Amino acid sequence: MDMLQFGKQALAAQPFSTLVGAVLTRFDTEGTELRVPLRDELKQQHGFVHGGVISYAADNALTFAGGAALGTGVVTSEYKINYVRPALGQELVARAVAIHAGKSQAACRCDIFVVNEGKETLCAIAQGTIARLPAASSAE
C-alpha cells in the first residue's frame, strides 16, 4: 500500500476528521496536504472559519508530516499557531513538512491557506514537535 492510501485510512479512522470532512491529498516524505471543505457549521459568529478548525488542520497536517519522517505511530507533542488573517472561503488547505527528524521526534512547520474563488490566501502558520509512540503504546 502506498503512503497516501495508508494516510487516508488513518484519517478515516479519526472520528473528528470525518466530522469536519477532512481529506488527505498528499502524504509523502516531501510533505503533506490536508484539505477541509468549509460549511457554515465550521464558522464563528462573525462568519470567519473558527480558529479551532484552522488549528485542527494545522495539527493534523503537522502530525502527518512528522509521521512521514518518523514512521507510523506518532502523536503531536506540542505546537503553536499564529493566525495571520481571518479565513473566508470555501476550503482550508494545510501544507506541512518535517524540517528535522531525529530518532524519536520531528520538528515540523505548516502553512494554512483559505481558498476563496480559487485563490489561496495564507491565514495561519504553525510549527510543532511530533513524537514517535513507544512500540507497545496504550491509550492511558
Contacts in CASP RR format, 6 or more apart in sequence:
PFRMAT RR
TARGET T0000
AUTHOR 0000-0000-0000
METHOD contacts of the structure
MODEL  1
MDMLQFGKQALAAQPFSTLVGAVLTRFDTEGTELRVPLRDELKQQHGFVH
GGVISYAADNALTFAGGAALGTGVVTSEYKINYVRPALGQELVARAVAIH
AGKSQAACRCDIFVVNEGKETLCAIAQGTIARLPAASSAE
3 27 0 8 1.000
3 28 0 8 1.000
3 29 0 8 1.000
3 68 0 8 1.000
4 24 0 8 1.000
4 26 0 8 1.000
4 27 0 8 1.000
4 28 0 8 1.000
6 27 0 8 1.000
6 72 0 8 1.000
7 24 0 8 1.000
7 27 0 8 1.000
7 64 0 8 1.000
8 24 0 8 1.000
8 27 0 8 1.000
11 17 0 8 1.000
11 22 0 8 1.000
11 23 0 8 1.000
11 24 0 8 1.000
11 34 0 8 1.000
11 60 0 8 1.000
12 18 0 8 1.000
14 60 0 8 1.000
16 56 0 8 1.000
17 60 0 8 1.000
20 36 0 8 1.000
20 42 0 8 1.000
20 53 0 8 1.000
20 56 0 8 1.000
21 36 0 8 1.000
21 37 0 8 1.000
22 34 0 8 1.000
22 35 0 8 1.000
22 36 0 8 1.000
22 56 0 8 1.000
22 57 0 8 1.000
22 60 0 8 1.000
23 34 0 8 1.000
23 35 0 8 1.000
23 36 0 8 1.000
23 37 0 8 1.000
24 32 0 8 1.000
24 33 0 8 1.000
24 34 0 8 1.000
24 35 0 8 1.000
24 64 0 8 1.000
25 33 0 8 1.000
25 34 0 8 1.000
25 35 0 8 1.000
26 32 0 8 1.000
26 33 0 8 1.000
26 95 0 8 1.000
27 33 0 8 1.000
27 64 0 8 1.000
27 68 0 8 1.000
28 68 0 8 1.000
29 68 0 8 1.000
29 69 0 8 1.000
30 97 0 8 1.000
31 65 0 8 1.000
31 68 0 8 1.000
31 95 0 8 1.000
31 96 0 8 1.000
31 97 0 8 1.000
31 98 0 8 1.000
32 61 0 8 1.000
32 64 0 8 1.000
32 65 0 8 1.000
32 68 0 8 1.000
32 95 0 8 1.000
32 96 0 8 1.000
32 97 0 8 1.000
33 61 0 8 1.000
33 93 0 8 1.000
33 94 0 8 1.000
33 95 0 8 1.000
34 57 0 8 1.000
34 60 0 8 1.000
34 61 0 8 1.000
34 64 0 8 1.000
34 93 0 8 1.000
34 94 0 8 1.000
34 96 0 8 1.000
35 91 0 8 1.000
35 92 0 8 1.000
35 93 0 8 1.000
35 94 0 8 1.000
36 42 0 8 1.000
36 53 0 8 1.000
36 56 0 8 1.000
36 57 0 8 1.000
36 91 0 8 1.000
36 92 0 8 1.000
36 94 0 8 1.000
37 90 0 8 1.000
37 91 0 8 1.000
38 49 0 8 1.000
38 87 0 8 1.000
38 89 0 8 1.000
38 90 0 8 1.000
38 91 0 8 1.000
38 92 0 8 1.000
38 114 0 8 1.000
42 49 0 8 1.000
42 50 0 8 1.000
42 53 0 8 1.000
43 49 0 8 1.000
43 50 0 8 1.000
44 50 0 8 1.000
44 51 0 8 1.000
46 86 0 8 1.000
47 88 0 8 1.000
48 86 0 8 1.000
48 87 0 8 1.000
48 88 0 8 1.000
49 86 0 8 1.000
49 87 0 8 1.000
49 88 0 8 1.000
49 89 0 8 1.000
49 92 0 8 1.000
49 114 0 8 1.000
49 123 0 8 1.000
51 83 0 8 1.000
51 87 0 8 1.000
53 92 0 8 1.000
54 81 0 8 1.000
54 83 0 8 1.000
54 87 0 8 1.000
54 92 0 8 1.000
54 112 0 8 1.000
54 123 0 8 1.000
54 124 0 8 1.000
55 81 0 8 1.000
55 124 0 8 1.000
55 126 0 8 1.000
57 92 0 8 1.000
57 94 0 8 1.000
57 112 0 8 1.000
58 79 0 8 1.000
58 81 0 8 1.000
58 94 0 8 1.000
58 96 0 8 1.000
58 110 0 8 1.000
58 112 0 8 1.000
58 124 0 8 1.000
58 126 0 8 1.000
59 76 0 8 1.000
59 79 0 8 1.000
59 126 0 8 1.000
60 94 0 8 1.000
61 94 0 8 1.000
61 95 0 8 1.000
61 96 0 8 1.000
61 110 0 8 1.000
61 112 0 8 1.000
62 76 0 8 1.000
62 79 0 8 1.000
62 96 0 8 1.000
62 108 0 8 1.000
62 109 0 8 1.000
62 110 0 8 1.000
62 126 0 8 1.000
62 127 0 8 1.000
62 128 0 8 1.000
62 130 0 8 1.000
63 74 0 8 1.000
63 75 0 8 1.000
63 76 0 8 1.000
63 130 0 8 1.000
64 96 0 8 1.000
65 96 0 8 1.000
65 97 0 8 1.000
65 98 0 8 1.000
65 106 0 8 1.000
65 108 0 8 1.000
65 110 0 8 1.000
65 130 0 8 1.000
66 74 0 8 1.000
66 96 0 8 1.000
66 98 0 8 1.000
66 101 0 8 1.000
66 106 0 8 1.000
66 108 0 8 1.000
66 130 0 8 1.000
67 73 0 8 1.000
67 74 0 8 1.000
67 98 0 8 1.000
67 106 0 8 1.000
67 130 0 8 1.000
68 98 0 8 1.000
69 98 0 8 1.000
69 101 0 8 1.000
69 106 0 8 1.000
69 108 0 8 1.000
69 130 0 8 1.000
70 98 0 8 1.000
70 101 0 8 1.000
70 102 0 8 1.000
70 104 0 8 1.000
70 105 0 8 1.000
70 106 0 8 1.000
70 130 0 8 1.000
70 132 0 8 1.000
71 132 0 8 1.000
73 132 0 8 1.000
73 133 0 8 1.000
73 137 0 8 1.000
74 106 0 8 1.000
74 130 0 8 1.000
74 131 0 8 1.000
74 132 0 8 1.000
74 133 0 8 1.000
75 130 0 8 1.000
75 131 0 8 1.000
75 133 0 8 1.000
76 128 0 8 1.000
76 129 0 8 1.000
76 130 0 8 1.000
76 131 0 8 1.000
77 105 0 8 1.000
77 128 0 8 1.000
77 129 0 8 1.000
77 130 0 8 1.000
77 131 0 8 1.000
78 128 0 8 1.000
78 129 0 8 1.000
79 126 0 8 1.000
79 127 0 8 1.000
79 128 0 8 1.000
79 129 0 8 1.000
80 126 0 8 1.000
80 127 0 8 1.000
80 128 0 8 1.000
81 124 0 8 1.000
81 125 0 8 1.000
81 126 0 8 1.000
82 124 0 8 1.000
82 125 0 8 1.000
82 126 0 8 1.000
83 123 0 8 1.000
83 124 0 8 1.000
84 122 0 8 1.000
84 123 0 8 1.000
84 124 0 8 1.000
84 125 0 8 1.000
85 121 0 8 1.000
85 122 0 8 1.000
85 123 0 8 1.000
86 123 0 8 1.000
87 114 0 8 1.000
87 123 0 8 1.000
87 124 0 8 1.000
88 114 0 8 1.000
88 116 0 8 1.000
89 114 0 8 1.000
89 115 0 8 1.000
89 116 0 8 1.000
89 117 0 8 1.000
90 115 0 8 1.000
90 116 0 8 1.000
90 117 0 8 1.000
90 118 0 8 1.000
91 114 0 8 1.000
91 115 0 8 1.000
92 112 0 8 1.000
92 113 0 8 1.000
92 114 0 8 1.000
92 115 0 8 1.000
92 123 0 8 1.000
93 112 0 8 1.000
93 113 0 8 1.000
93 114 0 8 1.000
93 115 0 8 1.000
93 120 0 8 1.000
94 110 0 8 1.000
94 111 0 8 1.000
94 112 0 8 1.000
94 113 0 8 1.000
95 110 0 8 1.000
95 111 0 8 1.000
95 112 0 8 1.000
95 113 0 8 1.000
96 108 0 8 1.000
96 109 0 8 1.000
96 110 0 8 1.000
96 111 0 8 1.000
96 126 0 8 1.000
97 108 0 8 1.000
97 109 0 8 1.000
97 110 0 8 1.000
98 106 0 8 1.000
98 107 0 8 1.000
98 108 0 8 1.000
98 130 0 8 1.000
99 106 0 8 1.000
99 107 0 8 1.000
99 108 0 8 1.000
99 109 0 8 1.000
100 106 0 8 1.000
100 107 0 8 1.000
101 107 0 8 1.000
103 132 0 8 1.000
104 131 0 8 1.000
104 132 0 8 1.000
105 129 0 8 1.000
105 130 0 8 1.000
105 131 0 8 1.000
105 132 0 8 1.000
106 129 0 8 1.000
106 130 0 8 1.000
107 127 0 8 1.000
107 128 0 8 1.000
107 129 0 8 1.000
108 127 0 8 1.000
108 128 0 8 1.000
108 129 0 8 1.000
108 130 0 8 1.000
109 125 0 8 1.000
109 126 0 8 1.000
109 127 0 8 1.000
109 128 0 8 1.000
110 125 0 8 1.000
110 126 0 8 1.000
110 127 0 8 1.000
111 122 0 8 1.000
111 124 0 8 1.000
111 125 0 8 1.000
112 122 0 8 1.000
112 123 0 8 1.000
112 124 0 8 1.000
112 125 0 8 1.000
112 126 0 8 1.000
113 120 0 8 1.000
113 121 0 8 1.000
113 122 0 8 1.000
113 123 0 8 1.000
114 120 0 8 1.000
114 121 0 8 1.000
114 123 0 8 1.000
115 121 0 8 1.000
END
